Amino acid sequence: MAEGRPHSGDRTAIFLHVGKTAGWTLRQILYRNVPRREVMRVRPPKDRPRGFLNDDPLRAFAALPEADRAHPRLLVSHMIFGIHESVPRESTYFTMLREPAARALSQYRHVLRRPEHRLHAAAAAGELSLERYVTGGVALEMDNGQTRAIAGDIETPFGQCTPEMLERAKRNLDRHFAVAGVTERFDEMLVALGREFGWRNLFYVRANAAPEGQRVPVTEADREMIRAHNVFDCELYRHVVERFDEMVARDPGFPSDLRRFQRGNRLYRPWGRISYGTKQAAVRRTRS
């Protein structure tokens, strides 16, 4: 966390939600900590196809009147870096990354289980294998998608990412992100957000996870194939872990806060599972 930042109440917090990083679970926590009237979930125009990696939310937000852009204290969206340029007040980002192979596998499972996805039919028919999904140029987010999101780059053609893009992503993280964590250390991420923004209602149960029956069998060779095609994401992930470790090391109160949070969350989970199950059942009834 950079020195000299204003108090959290004086800033708009921007959650740059990178796809398939447990961001849905995090969003439910955020909504309990920020009044809904102060939250804006930025969506692309209805006539535009939605995806994890596009600039539609940035353009949709920039088109709003200035008063509407100044009101939110929390912005949430699947988006790339850059929306802060349209926020007419002090702002800061936070985000989570995920180990690149695990994230790619989660995205492929998402394609397989969502009939409305544009690639579902090909994947379900066996025409779109995991390897083709990762290497074939059918999904831009499979080409160092996390680096692209943090660098704000969707213009570079598939397979042509550069070291400069990686360095730009690192600079953006270091200059503009109050907190950047990783999915694999979710509890620590929550504690860091609580300490940065003063949020306290952080207990959770895991949400929106793929059912066990929909897991895709993978080998270590599959994982290495994914990493080989996402070398900049692998390096950015390492950078974020190192940055997070340094932040924790500078904060002597962090370990005790983490232990206290985890004790409380263990007590919360039985009730949380009941509450979450009730909400999901209501959503299914609404959809049906």
Contacts in CASP RR format, 6 or more apart in sequence:
PFRMAT RR
TARGET T0000
AUTHOR 0000-0000-0000
METHOD contacts of the structure
MODEL  1
MAEGRPHSGDRTAIFLHVGKTAGWTLRQILYRNVPRREVMRVRPPKDRPR
GFLNDDPLRAFAALPEADRAHPRLLVSHMIFGIHESVPRESTYFTMLREP
AARALSQYRHVLRRPEHRLHAAAAAGELSLERYVTGGVALEMDNGQTRAI
AGDIETPFGQCTPEMLERAKRNLDRHFAVAGVTERFDEMLVALGREFGWR
NLFYVRANAAPEGQRVPVTEADREMIRAHNVFDCELYRHVVERFDEMVAR
DPGFPSDLRRFQRGNRLYRPWGRISYGTKQAAVRRTRS
1 178 0 8 1.000
1 179 0 8 1.000
1 196 0 8 1.000
1 247 0 8 1.000
2 174 0 8 1.000
2 175 0 8 1.000
2 178 0 8 1.000
5 11 0 8 1.000
5 92 0 8 1.000
5 178 0 8 1.000
6 90 0 8 1.000
8 196 0 8 1.000
8 197 0 8 1.000
8 198 0 8 1.000
9 73 0 8 1.000
10 90 0 8 1.000
11 73 0 8 1.000
11 89 0 8 1.000
11 90 0 8 1.000
11 91 0 8 1.000
11 92 0 8 1.000
12 72 0 8 1.000
12 73 0 8 1.000
12 74 0 8 1.000
12 75 0 8 1.000
12 87 0 8 1.000
12 89 0 8 1.000
12 90 0 8 1.000
12 91 0 8 1.000
12 92 0 8 1.000
13 34 0 8 1.000
13 73 0 8 1.000
13 74 0 8 1.000
13 75 0 8 1.000
13 91 0 8 1.000
13 92 0 8 1.000
13 93 0 8 1.000
13 94 0 8 1.000
13 178 0 8 1.000
13 197 0 8 1.000
14 74 0 8 1.000
14 75 0 8 1.000
14 83 0 8 1.000
14 84 0 8 1.000
14 87 0 8 1.000
14 91 0 8 1.000
14 92 0 8 1.000
14 93 0 8 1.000
14 94 0 8 1.000
15 26 0 8 1.000
15 27 0 8 1.000
15 30 0 8 1.000
15 74 0 8 1.000
15 75 0 8 1.000
15 76 0 8 1.000
15 77 0 8 1.000
15 93 0 8 1.000
15 94 0 8 1.000
15 95 0 8 1.000
16 77 0 8 1.000
16 79 0 8 1.000
16 80 0 8 1.000
16 81 0 8 1.000
16 93 0 8 1.000
16 94 0 8 1.000
16 95 0 8 1.000
16 149 0 8 1.000
16 150 0 8 1.000
17 23 0 8 1.000
17 26 0 8 1.000
17 27 0 8 1.000
17 76 0 8 1.000
17 77 0 8 1.000
17 78 0 8 1.000
17 79 0 8 1.000
17 95 0 8 1.000
18 52 0 8 1.000
18 78 0 8 1.000
18 95 0 8 1.000
18 96 0 8 1.000
18 97 0 8 1.000
18 98 0 8 1.000
18 145 0 8 1.000
18 146 0 8 1.000
18 149 0 8 1.000
18 150 0 8 1.000
19 52 0 8 1.000
19 78 0 8 1.000
19 103 0 8 1.000
19 107 0 8 1.000
19 141 0 8 1.000
20 52 0 8 1.000
20 98 0 8 1.000
20 103 0 8 1.000
20 106 0 8 1.000
20 107 0 8 1.000
20 110 0 8 1.000
21 96 0 8 1.000
21 97 0 8 1.000
21 98 0 8 1.000
21 103 0 8 1.000
21 183 0 8 1.000
22 96 0 8 1.000
22 98 0 8 1.000
22 183 0 8 1.000
22 186 0 8 1.000
22 206 0 8 1.000
23 96 0 8 1.000
24 207 0 8 1.000
24 208 0 8 1.000
25 186 0 8 1.000
25 204 0 8 1.000
25 206 0 8 1.000
25 207 0 8 1.000
25 208 0 8 1.000
26 96 0 8 1.000
26 186 0 8 1.000
26 189 0 8 1.000
26 190 0 8 1.000
27 76 0 8 1.000
28 204 0 8 1.000
28 207 0 8 1.000
29 190 0 8 1.000
29 199 0 8 1.000
29 201 0 8 1.000
29 202 0 8 1.000
29 204 0 8 1.000
30 39 0 8 1.000
30 74 0 8 1.000
30 76 0 8 1.000
30 199 0 8 1.000
31 39 0 8 1.000
32 201 0 8 1.000
33 197 0 8 1.000
33 199 0 8 1.000
33 200 0 8 1.000
33 201 0 8 1.000
33 202 0 8 1.000
34 73 0 8 1.000
34 74 0 8 1.000
34 199 0 8 1.000
38 71 0 8 1.000
38 72 0 8 1.000
38 73 0 8 1.000
38 74 0 8 1.000
39 72 0 8 1.000
39 73 0 8 1.000
39 74 0 8 1.000
39 76 0 8 1.000
40 61 0 8 1.000
40 71 0 8 1.000
40 72 0 8 1.000
40 74 0 8 1.000
40 75 0 8 1.000
40 76 0 8 1.000
41 76 0 8 1.000
41 77 0 8 1.000
42 57 0 8 1.000
42 60 0 8 1.000
42 61 0 8 1.000
42 75 0 8 1.000
42 76 0 8 1.000
42 77 0 8 1.000
42 79 0 8 1.000
42 83 0 8 1.000
43 50 0 8 1.000
43 57 0 8 1.000
43 60 0 8 1.000
43 77 0 8 1.000
44 50 0 8 1.000
44 54 0 8 1.000
44 56 0 8 1.000
44 57 0 8 1.000
44 60 0 8 1.000
45 56 0 8 1.000
45 60 0 8 1.000
48 54 0 8 1.000
48 56 0 8 1.000
49 118 0 8 1.000
50 56 0 8 1.000
50 78 0 8 1.000
51 78 0 8 1.000
51 141 0 8 1.000
52 78 0 8 1.000
52 107 0 8 1.000
52 141 0 8 1.000
53 78 0 8 1.000
53 80 0 8 1.000
53 140 0 8 1.000
53 141 0 8 1.000
53 145 0 8 1.000
53 148 0 8 1.000
53 149 0 8 1.000
53 154 0 8 1.000
54 79 0 8 1.000
54 80 0 8 1.000
54 154 0 8 1.000
55 79 0 8 1.000
55 80 0 8 1.000
55 152 0 8 1.000
55 154 0 8 1.000
57 77 0 8 1.000
57 78 0 8 1.000
57 79 0 8 1.000
57 83 0 8 1.000
58 79 0 8 1.000
58 80 0 8 1.000
58 82 0 8 1.000
58 83 0 8 1.000
58 86 0 8 1.000
61 69 0 8 1.000
61 75 0 8 1.000
61 77 0 8 1.000
61 83 0 8 1.000
61 86 0 8 1.000
62 69 0 8 1.000
62 83 0 8 1.000
62 85 0 8 1.000
62 86 0 8 1.000
66 88 0 8 1.000
69 86 0 8 1.000
69 87 0 8 1.000
69 88 0 8 1.000
70 87 0 8 1.000
70 88 0 8 1.000
70 89 0 8 1.000
75 83 0 8 1.000
75 87 0 8 1.000
75 91 0 8 1.000
77 83 0 8 1.000
79 149 0 8 1.000
80 148 0 8 1.000
80 149 0 8 1.000
80 150 0 8 1.000
80 151 0 8 1.000
80 152 0 8 1.000
80 153 0 8 1.000
80 154 0 8 1.000
81 93 0 8 1.000
81 149 0 8 1.000
81 150 0 8 1.000
81 151 0 8 1.000
81 152 0 8 1.000
81 169 0 8 1.000
81 172 0 8 1.000
81 176 0 8 1.000
82 152 0 8 1.000
84 91 0 8 1.000
84 93 0 8 1.000
84 176 0 8 1.000
92 176 0 8 1.000
92 177 0 8 1.000
92 178 0 8 1.000
93 176 0 8 1.000
93 177 0 8 1.000
93 178 0 8 1.000
94 177 0 8 1.000
94 178 0 8 1.000
94 179 0 8 1.000
94 180 0 8 1.000
94 193 0 8 1.000
94 196 0 8 1.000
95 150 0 8 1.000
95 177 0 8 1.000
95 179 0 8 1.000
95 180 0 8 1.000
95 181 0 8 1.000
96 180 0 8 1.000
96 181 0 8 1.000
96 182 0 8 1.000
96 183 0 8 1.000
96 186 0 8 1.000
96 189 0 8 1.000
97 146 0 8 1.000
97 180 0 8 1.000
97 181 0 8 1.000
97 182 0 8 1.000
97 183 0 8 1.000
97 233 0 8 1.000
97 236 0 8 1.000
97 237 0 8 1.000
97 240 0 8 1.000
98 106 0 8 1.000
98 146 0 8 1.000
98 182 0 8 1.000
98 183 0 8 1.000
98 184 0 8 1.000
98 237 0 8 1.000
99 182 0 8 1.000
99 183 0 8 1.000
99 184 0 8 1.000
99 237 0 8 1.000
100 146 0 8 1.000
100 226 0 8 1.000
100 227 0 8 1.000
100 230 0 8 1.000
100 233 0 8 1.000
100 234 0 8 1.000
100 237 0 8 1.000
101 222 0 8 1.000
101 223 0 8 1.000
101 224 0 8 1.000
101 226 0 8 1.000
101 227 0 8 1.000
102 183 0 8 1.000
102 184 0 8 1.000
103 146 0 8 1.000
103 183 0 8 1.000
104 134 0 8 1.000
104 142 0 8 1.000
104 226 0 8 1.000
104 230 0 8 1.000
105 130 0 8 1.000
105 216 0 8 1.000
105 218 0 8 1.000
105 222 0 8 1.000
105 223 0 8 1.000
105 226 0 8 1.000
106 210 0 8 1.000
107 139 0 8 1.000
107 141 0 8 1.000
107 142 0 8 1.000
108 123 0 8 1.000
108 130 0 8 1.000
108 133 0 8 1.000
108 134 0 8 1.000
108 216 0 8 1.000
109 210 0 8 1.000
109 214 0 8 1.000
109 215 0 8 1.000
109 216 0 8 1.000
110 117 0 8 1.000
110 210 0 8 1.000
111 117 0 8 1.000
111 119 0 8 1.000
111 120 0 8 1.000
111 123 0 8 1.000
111 128 0 8 1.000
111 133 0 8 1.000
112 120 0 8 1.000
112 123 0 8 1.000
112 124 0 8 1.000
112 214 0 8 1.000
112 216 0 8 1.000
113 210 0 8 1.000
113 214 0 8 1.000
114 120 0 8 1.000
115 121 0 8 1.000
115 124 0 8 1.000
119 128 0 8 1.000
119 133 0 8 1.000
119 138 0 8 1.000
119 139 0 8 1.000
122 128 0 8 1.000
123 133 0 8 1.000
128 138 0 8 1.000
130 216 0 8 1.000
130 218 0 8 1.000
130 222 0 8 1.000
131 222 0 8 1.000
131 225 0 8 1.000
132 138 0 8 1.000
133 139 0 8 1.000
133 142 0 8 1.000
134 142 0 8 1.000
134 225 0 8 1.000
134 226 0 8 1.000
134 229 0 8 1.000
135 142 0 8 1.000
135 225 0 8 1.000
135 229 0 8 1.000
136 142 0 8 1.000
136 158 0 8 1.000
137 143 0 8 1.000
137 158 0 8 1.000
137 159 0 8 1.000
140 148 0 8 1.000
140 154 0 8 1.000
140 158 0 8 1.000
141 148 0 8 1.000
142 229 0 8 1.000
142 230 0 8 1.000
143 158 0 8 1.000
143 159 0 8 1.000
143 161 0 8 1.000
143 229 0 8 1.000
143 230 0 8 1.000
144 161 0 8 1.000
144 165 0 8 1.000
144 166 0 8 1.000
144 230 0 8 1.000
144 231 0 8 1.000
144 232 0 8 1.000
144 233 0 8 1.000
145 230 0 8 1.000
145 233 0 8 1.000
146 233 0 8 1.000
146 236 0 8 1.000
146 237 0 8 1.000
147 153 0 8 1.000
147 161 0 8 1.000
147 165 0 8 1.000
147 166 0 8 1.000
147 169 0 8 1.000
147 232 0 8 1.000
147 233 0 8 1.000
147 236 0 8 1.000
148 154 0 8 1.000
148 156 0 8 1.000
148 161 0 8 1.000
148 165 0 8 1.000
150 169 0 8 1.000
150 172 0 8 1.000
150 173 0 8 1.000
150 236 0 8 1.000
151 165 0 8 1.000
151 166 0 8 1.000
151 168 0 8 1.000
151 169 0 8 1.000
151 172 0 8 1.000
152 168 0 8 1.000
152 169 0 8 1.000
152 172 0 8 1.000
153 161 0 8 1.000
153 165 0 8 1.000
153 168 0 8 1.000
156 162 0 8 1.000
156 165 0 8 1.000
161 232 0 8 1.000
163 232 0 8 1.000
165 232 0 8 1.000
166 232 0 8 1.000
166 235 0 8 1.000
166 236 0 8 1.000
169 232 0 8 1.000
169 236 0 8 1.000
170 236 0 8 1.000
170 239 0 8 1.000
173 180 0 8 1.000
173 239 0 8 1.000
173 240 0 8 1.000
173 243 0 8 1.000
174 243 0 8 1.000
178 196 0 8 1.000
178 197 0 8 1.000
179 189 0 8 1.000
179 192 0 8 1.000
179 193 0 8 1.000
179 196 0 8 1.000
179 247 0 8 1.000
180 240 0 8 1.000
180 243 0 8 1.000
180 244 0 8 1.000
181 188 0 8 1.000
181 189 0 8 1.000
181 192 0 8 1.000
181 240 0 8 1.000
181 241 0 8 1.000
181 244 0 8 1.000
182 189 0 8 1.000
182 237 0 8 1.000
182 240 0 8 1.000
182 241 0 8 1.000
182 244 0 8 1.000
185 244 0 8 1.000
187 258 0 8 1.000
187 261 0 8 1.000
187 262 0 8 1.000
187 265 0 8 1.000
188 244 0 8 1.000
188 248 0 8 1.000
188 254 0 8 1.000
188 258 0 8 1.000
190 202 0 8 1.000
190 204 0 8 1.000
190 261 0 8 1.000
191 202 0 8 1.000
191 254 0 8 1.000
191 257 0 8 1.000
191 258 0 8 1.000
191 261 0 8 1.000
192 244 0 8 1.000
192 247 0 8 1.000
192 248 0 8 1.000
192 254 0 8 1.000
193 199 0 8 1.000
193 202 0 8 1.000
194 200 0 8 1.000
194 202 0 8 1.000
195 251 0 8 1.000
195 254 0 8 1.000
195 257 0 8 1.000
202 261 0 8 1.000
202 265 0 8 1.000
203 261 0 8 1.000
203 264 0 8 1.000
203 265 0 8 1.000
203 268 0 8 1.000
203 269 0 8 1.000
203 272 0 8 1.000
204 265 0 8 1.000
204 268 0 8 1.000
205 268 0 8 1.000
205 269 0 8 1.000
205 272 0 8 1.000
205 273 0 8 1.000
205 276 0 8 1.000
207 276 0 8 1.000
227 234 0 8 1.000
248 254 0 8 1.000
248 255 0 8 1.000
END
